[in-house]
Amino acid sequence: MNGTAGAAADSTSGSSLAGVSAGRQQPAPLLRRVLLQGRYEALTMLRNGEQLILAVVLPLLALVGLTVTPFLDGLGSSRVNVAVPGILALCAMSTAFTGQGIATGFDRRYGVLRFLSTTPLGRGGLIAGKVLSVMAVLCLQVAVVSAVAAALGWRPEAAGWLPGLVLLFLGAAAFTSLGLLVAGTVRPEATLAITNLLWILLGALGGIVIPADRLPAAAQSVVHFLPSGALGESLRTAFLGGALNGGAAVILVLWTAIAGAAAIRWFKWN
């Protein structure tokens, strides 16, 4: 995954530096700079085989596995209906936390972040571009997972789409903040280890894919307060019941605010 950072260093002139107009020396409008950076980051993520496996292949394998096994029996009208909300939540964590955290950590090591922060893009534009790339990739993940799930018989509540998508992107914001916090405060190798380990632990025991009712008793009392548990539970409430889980939404907002403030305070660009 550190190849992402190397590619970023070589291709910077094709992304954010493209915000400088060719015929004049004035920088392009901020919105255009952010859009260019977001497009570049999203394409880089999708072209990286390891991140593509993490973002698309593994969630789809988990979806099929939960659909053909009896583990989720009794929690809803069908296995796939119970499985899909958790898989969508897993997609958000994969892209926003693990994928973005690793990419940012190695960008930081190779000086890409420090270099881009001195261009007209600026630090704020760089962060906005990263958030935009996460949202773009997440839209693609939702489309792919929804198509496969529909083929498997997924029939979500129509009223659940609006609160479900809002909470999904809110969860992505929380995990992006956490990913940037980790990537900006520890070494890239530690970022790689931490984000991958937490992806496994939260995916298996964090209430994101497997509902809290099916977890060990010791985990049930805490998973609801984790961003993984809050996101998984809120999406199941939306797509299975067509309702908004207000408590889970508040927890996601708190995680976004706290992790975002911590990332702003302690993020190291060098």
Secondary structure, DSSP 8 states (H G I E B T S, - for coil): -HHHHHHHHHHGGGTGGGGB-SSSSSB--HHHHHHHHHHHHHHHHHH-HHHHIIIIIHHHHHHHHHHHSGGGTTSSSSHHHHHHHHHHHHHHHIIIIIIHHHHHHHHHHTTHHHHHHTSTTHHHHHHHHHHHHHHHHHHHHHHHHHHHHHHTT----GGGHHHHHHHHHHHHHHHHHHHHHHHTTS-HHHHHHHHHHHHHHHHHHSSSSS-GGGS-HHHHHHHTTSHHHHHHHHHHHHHHHS---HHHHHHHHHHHHHHHHHHHHH----
